[in-house]
Amino acid sequence: MNTSIRLKAALLSCVMLLVLLMVWQAATRPGQQAAGAVDDEYALLMGQAAGGASETVNGMPTPTQFATLAWRQISDPFYDNGPNDKGIGIQLAHSLARVGLGYLIAALVAIPLGFVIGMSPLLYKAFDPFIQLLKPISPLAWMPIALYTIKDSTTSAIFVIFICSVWPMLINTAFGVAGVRRDWLNVARTLEVGPLRKAFRVILPAAAPTIITGMRISMGIAWLVIVAAEMLIGGTGIGYFVWNEWNNLSLGNVIFAVLMIGVIGMLLDLLFAALQRKVTYVE
Amino acid sequence: MSNETHPQAVPFIKVEGLGKRYRDDQPPVFENINFSIQQGEFICVIGHSGCGKSTILNVLAGLEEATSGGVVMAGKEIAGPSLDRGVVFQSHALLPWLTVEQNIAFAVRSRHPRWSRRQIAEHGARFLEMVGLAAAARKKPSELSGGMKQRVGIARAFAVEPKMLLMDEPFGALDALTRGVIQSELLKICEATRQTVFMITHDVDEAILLADKIMLMSNGPQARVAEIVINTLPRTRTRETMHHDPQFYRIRNHLVDFLVHRSKVIQQSGPAASGGEPLVVRPGLEDDGPPPGPDQPQSSRMRVVA
């Protein structure tokens, strides 16, 4: 029963992919792109001769063109031909390093702070207005302030990652710690468990599923934000790569990069899902 | 076992003028609670919901603070929880991310921080064996039935070897059959260890089976310990045979009678006079008083329950 559903779902997914590829193929058939009055008019406006040599390699690629391009990128991901021509692997590594660093600092701040806030109803209430106010701010809105104060653009990007991933972790940690069942705390109290042992052996495992959920949300947001942040700061990274290839009108590379962003995002999420399974307990 | 009248030794636990008020504009839940517990005694508390039984237990455990009065244990005033007062929680309160043996080891390590891993495991295993759960050592609490979880809770409390064990309706959530089995086990363990126990229950038969003294509390608010019933049944009593003893029904009728009528009448008669220990009675020995024989429906229900 279960396996047959899974099999059917996989089959259906394949059919969907096939349909998608067919639509793509049909939409990008050579010759179709150049035709049409609108295109002519547009070309005229752009100061070009209508109907003249508009068949460019840089237009929307067909699935086969895309496959060759993707293969070329994947087979040599770490080439470096100067500032504007680096392999996809190098770009992704830059983005991942920024996300990793910003995220790590956020975790180092948010989890201990969330712990303290969660333990103290007073601090919980005192911090609440700040969290509520700062949380909904788009992380990119911080960019000018960050650039002005920090000056360095890469550090600013890391700061933006930090500021966007800190809130879900902070809120979830505080929420998880505050919600630890009284009974478990009472067990610790009647056993005269010391504060550190209580924090690490009772509260942390009790709140771990909630904390990991916060970390998972934060990672998702951080990965969304890095693309936009790198479009702004330029230089390196997958976000910059997308923007650069758009300026080159190399849509194939843009699509490939978009696909890679999705794949990496999915892998990161799977990582946290596995972590979540590890710490989840059944009451 | 019944030394409440002899002024001999200083009692192990002395509760004096205990009162609890949750809100200033409301009457106290209970007030002027006075009683004492001797070492090795098994005390059961019976009373309707809202009379503050659990609060008294939490005060004894050090988990809650009384508004007035205090508790002295072995010459020292109770302030905060202690390893000397073990608690079996109604909801078993096992840590769900730990296995059964890890749960017990967690408690043992609290008692003996310097012990080696092996010592702790061996000590814990002994108590797990005592409640008949050696086979479930590696399981998580979620894989156990309600009765098994409660047994682990009991083993955990005993493994710390507290001077006093506090149990808040430990079998309240269990079915009658399981409850009977664990009651017998508990009786056996307490007999062997001479553990001092303070237990809250709603089950009259359970109280008669386990307790040396049964404290009856009047209804709240302004509840108080109305009476202390001395269980005069021999300590060799068992679940299977105790209802053949004519004393059993006299005690049982006394308790049921209290819960049905007198707990309310006493509440309406106004607040207790301060000071003074509650009345001590031995309904099992009295030939007069409440009718000795059981009425039929009650006795048939009894057999099902016990």
Interface residues (C-beta under 8 A of the other chain):
Chain A: R181 D183 W184 N186 V187 R189 T190 L191 E192 V193 R201 V202 P205 A206 A208 V279 Y281 V282 E283
Chain B: A61 G62 L63 G80 P81 S82 L83 R85 G86 V87 F89 S91 A93 L95 P96 W97 F106 A107 S110 R111 K140 S142 V160
